[in-house]
Amino acid sequence: MRDPLLILDAGLRVERANRTFYDFFRVTPAETVGRRVYELD
């Protein structure tokens, strides 16, 4: 898949993302997984 993609839980916490998301936004899984989507920089 070429589009950035996030999988969120019911509380809007990031469960996982695809490689395109990490590359596009220049973040790592450690910086995103478990955080609420609105807390991402």
Secondary structure, 3 states (H helix, E strand, C coil): CCCCCEEECCCCEEEEECHHHHHHHCCCHHHHCCCEHHHCC
